[in-house]
Amino acid sequence: MHRRPRYAFSVGALLLTACTDVASVPPRLAATYVVETVNGRRPPAVAAEGNGFQVTVIADTLEFKLNGEVQRRSTRRFAGVLAGVADTTVHTDASMSYTIDGDKLAIFFVCPANANCIGPISGHIDAHRLDIIDVGMSGASLHFTTR
C-alpha cells in the first residue's frame, strides 16, 4: 500500500499562496517611495548625458496621497544644460496626479490649457517598490522603495 505524505496538501497550499499578488496596491494609496537607483546606480547618479551636458539625480521622493495627488520632491544637478549656467543644483517640489491600474502606474503633470506638456511618467508599482521611466530625463530608469 502506497501512503501519501500528510504534508502534501500543506505544501500545495503554500505554493498557491506564494503565487498570489500579496504586494499589490489599491488604486489610491498613502505611501512614500524614495529613489534607490538611477539607471542601476545609487544616487548621486547620472540620469542623462550627451553633447556636453549631464543631469545627475541626487535625491527623489514620491509621496502618494489618497486624493489622487502625488508630491514629487527632487534634487538634481545640471551641468552644461541651462543656458548661461555651467553647473547648478535644482530642488523641485511638484504636485502631480496619478493613476494605478493593477501594477501599472501613470503620473501626470498638471498642464495648463493650450500648453505643450510632456506625456505621463509611466511604470510599475507594488507595496514595496516602484519603477519608472522618466521621459523628462531622456528615459532614465528610476527604482524607488517604500520608506
DSSP file (Angstrom, degrees, kcal/mol; ACC not computed):
  #  RESIDUE AA STRUCTURE BP1 BP2  ACC     N-H-->O    O-->H-N    N-H-->O    O-->H-N    TCO  KAPPA ALPHA  PHI   PSI    X-CA   Y-CA   Z-CA
    1    1 A M              0   0    0      0, 0.0     2,-0.5     0, 0.0     0, 0.0   0.000 360.0 360.0 360.0 132.1    0.0    0.0    0.0
    2    2 A H        -     0   0    0      2,-0.0     2,-0.5     0, 0.0     0, 0.0  -0.822 360.0-157.7 -96.4 125.9    1.3    3.4   -1.0
    3    3 A R        -     0   0    0     -2,-0.5     3,-0.0     0, 0.0     0, 0.0  -0.884   9.1-138.3-106.6 132.8    0.8    6.2    1.5
    4    4 A R        -     0   0    0     -2,-0.5     2,-0.0     1,-0.1    -2,-0.0  -0.662  32.6-102.8 -84.2 142.2    0.8    9.8    0.6
    5    5 A P    >   -     0   0    0      0, 0.0     3,-1.2     0, 0.0     4,-0.3  -0.365  21.9-131.5 -64.0 144.6    2.6   12.2    2.9
    6    6 A R  T >  S+     0   0    0      1,-0.3     3,-0.5     2,-0.1     4,-0.4   0.755 103.6  60.8 -68.1 -24.6    0.3   14.2    5.2
    7    7 A Y  T 3> S+     0   0    0      1,-0.2     4,-2.4     2,-0.1    -1,-0.3   0.472  75.4  94.4 -84.8   0.2    2.1   17.4    4.4
    8    8 A A  H <> S+     0   0    0     -3,-1.2     4,-2.1     1,-0.2    -1,-0.2   0.914  86.8  46.8 -59.3 -44.7    1.3   17.2    0.6
    9    9 A F  H <> S+     0   0    0     -3,-0.5     4,-2.5    -4,-0.3    -1,-0.2   0.906 111.2  52.1 -64.3 -40.7   -1.8   19.4    0.9
   10   10 A S  H  > S+     0   0    0     -4,-0.4     4,-2.2     2,-0.2    -2,-0.2   0.897 109.3  48.9 -63.5 -41.2    0.0   21.9    3.1
   11   11 A V  H  X S+     0   0    0     -4,-2.4     4,-2.5     2,-0.2    -1,-0.2   0.917 111.7  49.9 -65.0 -42.7    2.9   22.3    0.6
   12   12 A G  H  X S+     0   0    0     -4,-2.1     4,-2.2    -5,-0.2    -2,-0.2   0.905 111.3  48.5 -62.1 -41.9    0.3   22.7   -2.3
   13   13 A A  H  X S+     0   0    0     -4,-2.5     4,-2.3     2,-0.2    -1,-0.2   0.886 110.6  51.7 -65.4 -38.4   -1.5   25.4   -0.3
   14   14 A L  H  X S+     0   0    0     -4,-2.2     4,-2.3     2,-0.2    -2,-0.2   0.916 110.3  48.2 -64.0 -43.8    1.8   27.2    0.5
   15   15 A L  H  X S+     0   0    0     -4,-2.5     4,-1.1     2,-0.2    -2,-0.2   0.898 111.1  50.5 -64.4 -40.5    2.7   27.2   -3.2
   16   16 A L  H  < S+     0   0    0     -4,-2.2     3,-0.5     1,-0.2     4,-0.5   0.914 111.5  48.2 -63.2 -42.7   -0.7   28.5   -4.2
   17   17 A T  H >< S+     0   0    0     -4,-2.3     3,-1.2     1,-0.2    -2,-0.2   0.885 107.0  56.5 -64.3 -38.9   -0.4   31.3   -1.6
   18   18 A A  H 3< S+     0   0    0     -4,-2.3    -1,-0.2     1,-0.3    -2,-0.2   0.750 103.3  55.7 -65.9 -23.2    3.1   32.2   -2.8
   19   19 A C  T 3< S+     0   0    0     -4,-1.1    -1,-0.3    -3,-0.5    -2,-0.2   0.571  87.6  95.7 -88.1  -8.8    1.8   32.7   -6.3
   20   20 A T  S <  S-     0   0    0     -3,-1.2     2,-1.5    -4,-0.5     3,-0.1  -0.457  87.0-108.7 -80.9 158.8   -0.8   35.3   -5.3
   21   21 A D    >   +     0   0    0      1,-0.2     3,-0.9    -2,-0.1    -1,-0.1  -0.631  49.2 159.7 -89.3  83.1    0.0   39.0   -5.6
   22   22 A V  T 3   +     0   0    0     -2,-1.5    -1,-0.2     1,-0.2    -4,-0.0   0.602  69.7  58.9 -80.6 -10.9    0.2   39.9   -1.9
   23   23 A A  T 3  S+     0   0    0     -3,-0.1   104,-3.8     2,-0.1   105,-0.2   0.294  76.3 126.0-101.1   9.4    2.2   43.1   -2.6
   24   24 A S    <   -     0   0    0     -3,-0.9   102,-0.1   102,-0.2    79,-0.1  -0.220  49.7-140.1 -67.5 160.6   -0.4   44.8   -4.9
   25   25 A V        -     0   0    0     77,-0.5    77,-0.2   100,-0.3     4,-0.1  -0.875  16.1-110.2-119.6 153.5   -1.5   48.3   -4.1
   26   26 A P        -     0   0    0      0, 0.0    75,-0.0     0, 0.0    -1,-0.0  -0.284  38.7 -99.9 -74.3 167.9   -5.0   49.8   -4.3
   27   27 A P  S    S+     0   0    0      0, 0.0     2,-0.4     0, 0.0    73,-0.3   0.741 114.6  36.6 -61.3 -22.7   -5.9   52.5   -7.0
   28   28 A R  S    S+     0   0    0     71,-0.1     2,-0.3    36,-0.0    38,-0.2  -0.997  77.9 166.5-129.3 135.1   -5.4   55.1   -4.3
   29   29 A L        -     0   0    0     36,-0.5     2,-0.6    -2,-0.4    39,-0.2  -0.973  36.7-137.3-146.6 160.3   -2.7   55.0   -1.6
   30   30 A A        +     0   0    0     -2,-0.3     2,-0.3    35,-0.1    35,-0.2  -0.931  56.8 123.2-116.6 101.7   -1.0   57.0    1.1
   31   31 A A  E     -A   64   0A   0     33,-1.0    33,-3.1    -2,-0.6     2,-0.4  -0.990  50.8-133.2-158.2 156.3    2.7   56.0    0.8
   32   32 A T  E     -A   63   0A   0     -2,-0.3   115,-2.2    31,-0.2     2,-0.4  -0.974  16.9-168.6-119.9 130.1    6.2   57.4    0.3
   33   33 A Y  E     -AB  62 146A   0     29,-2.9    29,-2.9    -2,-0.4     2,-0.4  -0.960   5.7-159.3-117.8 134.4    8.7   56.0   -2.1
   34   34 A V  E     -AB  61 145A   0    111,-3.2   111,-2.4    -2,-0.4    27,-0.2  -0.928  29.0-103.5-117.0 137.2   12.4   57.1   -2.2
   35   35 A V  E     + B   0 144A   0     25,-2.8   109,-0.3    -2,-0.4    25,-0.2  -0.334  38.1 172.2 -61.6 133.6   14.7   56.6   -5.1
   36   36 A E  E     +     0   0A   0    107,-3.9     2,-0.3     1,-0.4   108,-0.2   0.721  65.0  11.8-109.1 -39.6   17.1   53.8   -4.6
   37   37 A T  E     - B   0 143A   0    106,-1.8   106,-2.6     5,-0.2     2,-0.4  -0.991  52.6-157.5-142.3 152.4   18.8   53.6   -8.0
   38   38 A V  E >  S-CB  41 142A   0      3,-3.1     3,-1.8    -2,-0.3   104,-0.2  -0.990  90.5 -16.3-126.5 117.9   19.0   55.6  -11.2
   39   39 A N  T 3  S-     0   0    0    102,-3.7   103,-0.1    -2,-0.4    -1,-0.1   0.870 132.5 -51.7  50.4  38.5   19.9   53.6  -14.3
   40   40 A G  T 3  S+     0   0    0    101,-0.4     2,-0.4     1,-0.2    -1,-0.3   0.443 119.5 103.8  84.2   0.9   21.1   50.9  -11.9
   41   41 A R  B <  S-C   38   0A   0     -3,-1.8    -3,-3.1     5,-0.1    -1,-0.2  -0.900  73.4-112.2-119.0 146.4   23.3   53.1   -9.8
   42   42 A R        -     0   0    0     -2,-0.4    -5,-0.2    -5,-0.2    -6,-0.1  -0.480  60.1 -60.0 -71.5 142.2   22.8   54.5   -6.3
   43   43 A P  S    S+     0   0    0      0, 0.0    15,-0.2     0, 0.0     2,-0.1  -0.319 117.1  59.6 -64.7 150.6   22.4   58.3   -6.1
   44   44 A P  S    S+     0   0    0      0, 0.0     2,-0.3     0, 0.0    14,-0.2   0.422  88.5 148.5 -69.4 134.5   24.0   60.6   -6.8
   45   45 A A  E     -D   57   0A   0     12,-2.0    12,-2.9    -2,-0.1     2,-0.3  -0.994  52.7-104.4-142.7 144.5   23.8   59.0  -10.3
   46   46 A V  E     +D   56   0A   0     -2,-0.3    10,-0.3    10,-0.3    -5,-0.1  -0.519  31.6 177.1 -70.7 126.7   23.8   60.3  -13.8
   47   47 A A  E     +     0   0A   0      8,-3.3     2,-0.3     1,-0.4     9,-0.2   0.749  68.6   2.9 -98.7 -33.2   20.3   60.2  -15.3
   48   48 A A  E     +D   55   0A   0      7,-1.5     7,-3.2    92,-0.1    -1,-0.4  -0.990  66.0 161.3-154.7 145.5   21.1   61.7  -18.7
   49   49 A E  E     +D   54   0A   0     -2,-0.3     5,-0.2     5,-0.2     2,-0.2  -0.988  11.9 117.4-161.5 160.7   24.1   62.9  -20.6
   50   50 A G  E >   +D   53   0A   0      3,-2.1     3,-1.7    -2,-0.3    -2,-0.0  -0.580  63.0  32.3 149.2 150.4   25.5   63.8  -24.0
   51   51 A N  T 3  S-     0   0    0      1,-0.3     3,-0.1    -2,-0.2    -2,-0.0   0.845 132.4 -45.9  49.7  42.2   26.9   66.6  -26.1
   52   52 A G  T 3  S+     0   0    0      1,-0.3     2,-0.3     0, 0.0    -1,-0.3   0.504 116.6 103.8  85.5   4.1   28.5   68.4  -23.1
   53   53 A F  E <   -D   50   0A   0     -3,-1.7    -3,-2.1    28,-0.1     2,-0.3  -0.836  42.2-176.7-117.8 159.8   25.5   68.1  -20.7
   54   54 A Q  E     -DE  49  79A   0     25,-2.1    25,-2.8    -2,-0.3     2,-0.5  -0.958  11.6-160.5-153.9 133.9   24.9   65.9  -17.7
   55   55 A V  E     -DE  48  78A   0     -7,-3.2    -8,-3.3    -2,-0.3    -7,-1.5  -0.977  14.1-169.5-116.9 122.2   21.9   65.5  -15.4
   56   56 A T  E     -DE  46  77A   0     21,-2.6    21,-2.8    -2,-0.5     2,-0.6  -0.945  16.0-140.7-115.1 128.6   22.6   63.9  -12.0
   57   57 A V  E     +DE  45  76A   0    -12,-2.9   -12,-2.0    -2,-0.5    19,-0.2  -0.782  24.4 170.8 -86.8 121.3   19.9   62.7   -9.6
   58   58 A I  E     -     0   0A   0     17,-2.8     2,-0.3    -2,-0.6    18,-0.2   0.816  69.1  -8.6 -95.4 -41.8   20.9   63.5   -6.1
   59   59 A A  E     + E   0  75A   0     16,-1.7    16,-2.6     2,-0.0    -1,-0.4  -0.985  58.7 179.9-154.4 152.1   17.6   62.7   -4.4
   60   60 A D  E     - E   0  74A   0     -2,-0.3   -25,-2.8    14,-0.2     2,-0.4  -0.918   3.9-179.6-158.2 129.7   14.0   61.9   -5.5
   61   61 A T  E     -AE  34  73A   0     12,-2.5    12,-2.2    -2,-0.3     2,-0.5  -0.996  11.9-160.5-135.4 137.5   10.9   61.2   -3.4
   62   62 A L  E     -AE  33  72A   0    -29,-2.9   -29,-2.9    -2,-0.4     2,-0.7  -0.977   7.1-168.9-117.8 118.9    7.3   60.4   -4.4
   63   63 A E  E     -AE  32  71A   0      8,-2.6     8,-2.5    -2,-0.5     2,-0.3  -0.912  10.7-155.9-111.4 107.9    4.6   60.9   -1.8
   64   64 A F  E     -AE  31  70A   0    -33,-3.1   -33,-1.0    -2,-0.7     2,-0.3  -0.619   6.9-161.2 -85.9 139.6    1.3   59.5   -2.8
   65   65 A K    >   -     0   0    0      4,-2.6     3,-1.6    -2,-0.3   -36,-0.5  -0.873  28.6-118.8-120.0 153.6   -1.9   60.8   -1.3
   66   66 A L  T 3  S+     0   0    0     -2,-0.3   -36,-0.1     1,-0.3    -1,-0.1   0.691 107.2  69.3 -64.1 -19.6   -5.3   59.2   -1.2
   67   67 A N  T 3  S-     0   0    0      2,-0.1    -1,-0.3   -38,-0.1     3,-0.1   0.354 121.9 -97.5 -83.8   8.0   -6.9   62.1   -3.2
   68   68 A G  S <  S+     0   0    0     -3,-1.6    30,-1.9     1,-0.3     2,-0.3   0.562  86.9 123.9  89.9   8.7   -5.0   61.0   -6.4
   69   69 A E  E     - F   0  97A   0     28,-0.2    -4,-2.6    -4,-0.2     2,-0.4  -0.796  42.0-164.2-103.5 145.5   -2.2   63.5   -5.9
   70   70 A V  E     -EF  64  96A   0     26,-2.8    26,-2.8    -2,-0.3     2,-0.6  -0.999   9.6-148.8-128.1 131.6    1.5   62.7   -5.8
   71   71 A Q  E     -EF  63  95A   0     -8,-2.5    -8,-2.6    -2,-0.4     2,-0.6  -0.880  12.3-162.2 -99.9 121.5    4.1   65.1   -4.5
   72   72 A R  E     -EF  62  94A   0     22,-3.1    22,-2.8    -2,-0.6     2,-0.5  -0.922   8.5-177.7-110.1 119.2    7.5   64.8   -6.2
   73   73 A R  E     +EF  61  93A   0    -12,-2.2   -12,-2.5    -2,-0.6     2,-0.3  -0.964  15.2 164.7-114.8 123.2   10.4   66.3   -4.4
   74   74 A S  E     -EF  60  92A   0     18,-2.0    18,-2.9    -2,-0.5     2,-0.4  -0.966  30.8-153.2-140.7 155.9   13.8   66.0   -6.2
   75   75 A T  E     +EF  59  91A   0    -16,-2.6   -17,-2.8    -2,-0.3   -16,-1.7  -0.993  25.8 173.3-127.2 122.6   17.3   67.4   -6.2
   76   76 A R  E     -EF  57  90A   0     14,-2.6    14,-3.3    -2,-0.4     2,-0.5  -0.963  25.6-139.9-132.8 146.6   19.2   67.3   -9.5
   77   77 A R  E     -EF  56  89A   0    -21,-2.8   -21,-2.6    -2,-0.4     2,-0.5  -0.924  16.0-161.5-106.7 127.1   22.5   68.7  -10.6
   78   78 A F  E     -EF  55  88A   0     10,-3.3    10,-2.5    -2,-0.5     2,-0.5  -0.942   7.0-174.9-111.1 121.1   22.6   70.1  -14.1
   79   79 A A  E    S-EF  54  87A   0    -25,-2.8   -25,-2.1    -2,-0.5     8,-0.2  -0.971  74.6 -10.6-117.6 119.9   26.0   70.5  -15.8
   80   80 A G  S    S+     0   0    0      6,-2.4    -1,-0.1    -2,-0.5     6,-0.1   0.707 111.6  98.2  69.9  20.6   26.1   72.2  -19.2
   81   81 A V        +     0   0    0      4,-0.3     2,-0.4   -27,-0.2     5,-0.1   0.845  62.9  65.0-104.3 -51.2   22.3   72.1  -19.6
   82   82 A L  S >  S-     0   0    0      3,-0.3     3,-2.0     1,-0.1    -2,-0.1  -0.620  92.0-106.8 -84.6 130.5   20.9   75.5  -18.5
   83   83 A A  T 3  S+     0   0    0     -2,-0.4    -1,-0.1     1,-0.3     3,-0.1  -0.269 100.9   5.8 -57.5 130.2   21.9   78.5  -20.7
   84   84 A G  T 3  S+     0   0    0      1,-0.1     2,-0.5    -4,-0.0    -1,-0.3   0.383 111.5  93.8  79.3  -4.3   24.4   80.8  -19.1
   85   85 A V    <   -     0   0    0     -3,-2.0    -3,-0.3     1,-0.1    -5,-0.3  -0.962  53.1-168.9-124.6 114.5   24.9   78.5  -16.1
   86   86 A A  S    S+     0   0    0     -2,-0.5    -6,-2.4     1,-0.3     2,-0.3   0.880  76.7   1.2 -70.1 -38.5   27.7   76.0  -16.2
   87   87 A D  E    S+F   79   0A   0     -8,-0.2     2,-0.3    -7,-0.1    -1,-0.3  -0.933  72.2 159.4-156.3 123.1   26.7   73.9  -13.2
   88   88 A T  E     -F   78   0A   0    -10,-2.5   -10,-3.3    -2,-0.3     2,-0.5  -0.995  30.9-135.3-147.6 152.7   23.8   74.3  -10.9
   89   89 A T  E     -F   77   0A   0     -2,-0.3     2,-0.4   -12,-0.2   -12,-0.2  -0.931  23.5-162.5-108.3 130.6   21.7   72.2   -8.4
   90   90 A V  E     -F   76   0A   0    -14,-3.3   -14,-2.6    -2,-0.5     2,-0.5  -0.951   7.9-159.4-120.5 130.2   18.0   72.5   -8.6
   91   91 A H  E     -F   75   0A   0     -2,-0.4     2,-0.3   -16,-0.2   -16,-0.2  -0.926  17.4-171.7-104.5 128.1   15.5   71.5   -5.9
   92   92 A T  E     -F   74   0A   0    -18,-2.9   -18,-2.0    -2,-0.5     2,-0.3  -0.909  19.5-173.5-122.3 151.7   11.9   70.9   -7.2
   93   93 A D  E     +F   73   0A   0     -2,-0.3     2,-0.4   -20,-0.2   -20,-0.2  -0.856  21.8 174.6-140.8  99.9    8.6   70.3   -5.4
   94   94 A A  E     -F   72   0A   0    -22,-2.8   -22,-3.1    -2,-0.3     2,-0.5  -0.901  25.0-145.8-119.1 137.7    5.9   69.4   -7.9
   95   95 A S  E     +F   71   0A   0     -2,-0.4    15,-0.5   -24,-0.2     2,-0.2  -0.885  32.0 162.0 -99.2 125.6    2.3   68.3   -7.3
   96   96 A M  E     -F   70   0A   0    -26,-2.8   -26,-2.8    -2,-0.5     2,-0.3  -0.789  33.5-115.2-132.7 174.5    1.0   65.9   -9.9
   97   97 A S  E     -FG  69 108A   0     11,-2.2    11,-3.1   -28,-0.3     2,-0.3  -0.767  29.0-163.9-110.3 162.1   -1.9   63.4  -10.3
   98   98 A Y  E     - G   0 107A   0    -30,-1.9     2,-0.4    -2,-0.3     9,-0.2  -0.970  13.1-158.3-143.7 157.7   -1.6   59.6  -10.6
   99   99 A T  E     - G   0 106A   0      7,-2.2     7,-2.2    -2,-0.3     2,-0.4  -0.990   6.4-162.5-132.4 145.5   -3.5   56.5  -11.6
  100  100 A I  E     + G   0 105A   0     -2,-0.4     2,-0.4   -73,-0.3     5,-0.2  -0.998   9.0 177.4-127.5 127.3   -2.8   52.9  -10.6
  101  101 A D  E >  S- G   0 104A   0      3,-2.5     3,-2.0    -2,-0.4     2,-0.6  -0.887  70.6 -52.2-130.5  98.8   -4.3   50.0  -12.6
  102  102 A G  T 3  S-     0   0    0     -2,-0.4   -77,-0.5     1,-0.3    23,-0.0  -0.620 123.5 -22.7  69.2-116.0   -3.2   46.7  -11.1
  103  103 A D  T 3  S+     0   0    0     -2,-0.6    22,-2.3   -79,-0.1     2,-0.4   0.356 115.6 107.3-105.1   4.6    0.6   47.2  -11.1
  104  104 A K  E <   -GH 101 124A   0     -3,-2.0    -3,-2.5    20,-0.2     2,-0.4  -0.702  50.2-167.5 -88.8 132.8    0.6   49.9  -13.8
  105  105 A L  E     -GH 100 123A   0     18,-2.7    18,-2.1    -2,-0.4     2,-0.4  -0.944  10.1-176.9-120.5 138.1    1.4   53.4  -12.7
  106  106 A A  E     -GH  99 122A   0     -7,-2.2    -7,-2.2    -2,-0.4     2,-0.5  -0.994   7.2-163.8-133.4 129.7    1.0   56.7  -14.6
  107  107 A I  E     -GH  98 121A   0     14,-2.9    14,-2.7    -2,-0.4     2,-0.4  -0.961  11.9-159.0-114.6 126.5    2.0   60.1  -13.2
  108  108 A F  E     -G   97   0A   0    -11,-3.1   -11,-2.2    -2,-0.5     2,-0.2  -0.875  12.7-131.2-112.4 135.1    0.5   63.1  -14.9
  109  109 A F        -     0   0    0     -2,-0.4     2,-0.8     9,-0.3   -13,-0.1  -0.555  30.9-111.8 -74.5 144.6    1.8   66.7  -14.9
  110  110 A V        -     0   0    0    -15,-0.5    -1,-0.1    -2,-0.2   -15,-0.1  -0.730  45.1-168.2 -77.2 112.9   -0.7   69.4  -14.2
  111  111 A C        -     0   0    0     -2,-0.8     3,-0.1     6,-0.1     4,-0.1  -0.918  16.4-127.9-115.7 122.1   -0.8   71.0  -17.6
  112  112 A P    >   -     0   0    0      0, 0.0     3,-1.8     0, 0.0     5,-0.1  -0.220  44.8 -80.6 -62.5 156.3   -2.4   74.4  -18.3
  113  113 A A  T 3  S+     0   0    0      1,-0.3     3,-0.1     3,-0.1     0, 0.0  -0.287 115.8  11.4 -57.5 141.1   -4.9   74.6  -21.2
  114  114 A N  T 3  S+     0   0    0      1,-0.2    -1,-0.3    -3,-0.1     2,-0.2   0.562  97.9 131.4  65.2  12.2   -3.2   75.0  -24.6
  115  115 A A    <   -     0   0    0     -3,-1.8     2,-0.9    -4,-0.1    -1,-0.2  -0.624  61.1-127.8 -90.8 154.8    0.2   74.2  -23.1
  116  116 A N        +     0   0    0     -2,-0.2     2,-0.3    -3,-0.1    -3,-0.1  -0.795  41.1 170.9-103.1  89.8    2.5   71.7  -24.7
  117  117 A C        -     0   0    0     -2,-0.9    -6,-0.1    -5,-0.1     2,-0.1  -0.690  35.5-106.5-101.3 151.8    3.4   69.3  -21.8
  118  118 A I        -     0   0    0     -2,-0.3    -9,-0.3     1,-0.1     3,-0.1  -0.365  45.4 -95.7 -72.0 158.4    5.2   66.0  -22.0
  119  119 A G        -     0   0    0      1,-0.2    -1,-0.1   -11,-0.1   -10,-0.1   0.105  55.4 -64.6 -65.9-177.9    3.3   62.8  -21.5
  120  120 A P        -     0   0    0      0, 0.0     2,-0.5     0, 0.0   -12,-0.2  -0.252  43.5-115.6 -70.0 156.8    2.8   60.9  -18.3
  121  121 A I  E     -H  107   0A   0    -14,-2.7   -14,-2.9    -3,-0.1     2,-0.3  -0.826  42.7-164.0 -85.1 127.2    5.6   59.2  -16.4
  122  122 A S  E     +HI 106 133A   0     11,-0.8    11,-2.0    -2,-0.5     2,-0.3  -0.821  24.7 115.6-119.4 157.4    4.8   55.5  -16.6
  123  123 A G  E     -HI 105 132A   0    -18,-2.1   -18,-2.7    -2,-0.3     2,-0.3  -0.945  53.5 -71.5 179.3-158.3    6.0   52.5  -14.7
  124  124 A H  E     -HI 104 131A   0      7,-2.3     7,-2.8    -2,-0.3     2,-0.3  -0.949  36.7-171.1-129.3 147.4    5.1   49.7  -12.3
  125  125 A I  E     + I   0 130A   0    -22,-2.3  -100,-0.3    -2,-0.3     2,-0.3  -0.985  11.6 164.4-139.4 145.4    4.3   49.8   -8.6
  126  126 A D        -     0   0    0      3,-2.6  -102,-0.2    -2,-0.3  -103,-0.0  -0.825  58.1 -80.3-141.3-172.1    3.7   47.4   -5.7
  127  127 A A  S    S+     0   0    0   -104,-3.8  -103,-0.1    -2,-0.3     3,-0.1   0.654 126.9  29.6 -68.1 -14.5    3.6   47.8   -2.0
  128  128 A H  S    S+     0   0    0      1,-0.2    18,-1.6  -105,-0.2     2,-0.3   0.644 121.5  25.4-118.5 -22.1    7.4   47.7   -1.7
  129  129 A R  E     - J   0 145A   0     16,-0.2    -3,-2.6   -96,-0.1     2,-0.3  -0.949  48.7-161.8-147.1 162.4    8.8   49.1   -4.9
  130  130 A L  E     -IJ 125 144A   0     14,-2.1    14,-3.5    -2,-0.3     2,-0.4  -0.982   7.4-167.6-146.9 131.5    8.2   51.4   -7.8
  131  131 A D  E     +IJ 124 143A   0     -7,-2.8    -7,-2.3    -2,-0.3     2,-0.3  -0.989  13.6 173.4-124.9 128.0   10.0   51.5  -11.2
  132  132 A I  E     -IJ 123 142A   0     10,-2.5    10,-2.7    -2,-0.4     2,-0.6  -0.934  30.7-139.6-131.5 156.2    9.5   54.4  -13.7
  133  133 A I  E     -IJ 122 141A   0    -11,-2.0     2,-0.9    -2,-0.3   -11,-0.8  -0.980  24.9-149.6-108.9 117.9   11.0   55.5  -16.9
  134  134 A D  E > > - J   0 140A   0      6,-2.9     3,-1.8    -2,-0.6     5,-1.4  -0.779  14.3-173.3 -97.1 102.3   11.3   59.3  -16.7
  135  135 A V  G > 5S+     0   0    0     -2,-0.9     3,-1.0     1,-0.3    -1,-0.2   0.750  83.6  67.0 -65.3 -23.4   10.9   60.8  -20.2
  136  136 A G  G 3 5S+     0   0    0      1,-0.3    -1,-0.3     2,-0.1    -2,-0.1   0.629 103.2  46.6 -71.3 -13.2   11.8   64.2  -18.8
  137  137 A M  G X 5S-     0   0    0     -3,-1.8     3,-0.8     3,-0.1    -1,-0.3  -0.338 132.5 -84.7-123.3  49.5   15.3   62.8  -18.2
  138  138 A S  T < 5S-     0   0    0     -3,-1.0    -3,-0.2     1,-0.2    -2,-0.1   0.799  88.8 -53.1  54.8  34.7   16.0   61.2  -21.5
  139  139 A G  T 3 <S-     0   0    0     -5,-1.4    -1,-0.2     1,-0.2    -4,-0.2   0.793  81.9-179.3  76.2  29.3   14.2   58.0  -20.5
  140  140 A A  E <   - J   0 134A   0     -6,-1.2    -6,-2.9    -3,-0.8     2,-0.6  -0.337  25.5-128.8 -61.7 142.4   16.2   57.4  -17.3
  141  141 A S  E     - J   0 133A   0     -8,-0.2  -102,-3.7   -94,-0.1     2,-0.4  -0.858  27.9-172.0 -96.7 117.6   15.2   54.3  -15.3
  142  142 A L  E     -BJ  38 132A   0    -10,-2.7   -10,-2.5    -2,-0.6     2,-0.5  -0.933   9.2-161.8-116.0 133.9   14.5   55.1  -11.7
  143  143 A H  E     -BJ  37 131A   0   -106,-2.6  -107,-3.9    -2,-0.4  -106,-1.8  -0.963  12.3-173.7-115.4 124.9   13.8   52.5   -9.0
  144  144 A F  E     -BJ  35 130A   0    -14,-3.5   -14,-2.1    -2,-0.5     2,-0.3  -0.831   7.8-161.3-115.2 153.0   12.1   53.5   -5.7
  145  145 A T  E     -BJ  34 129A   0   -111,-2.4  -111,-3.2    -2,-0.3   -16,-0.2  -0.927  32.2 -94.9-127.5 158.6   11.5   51.7   -2.5
  146  146 A T  E      B   33   0A   0    -18,-1.6  -113,-0.2    -2,-0.3   -18,-0.0  -0.355 360.0 360.0 -72.2 151.4    9.0   52.5    0.3
  147  147 A R              0   0    0   -115,-2.2    -1,-0.1    -2,-0.1  -114,-0.1   0.363 360.0 360.0-111.1 360.0   10.1   54.4    3.3
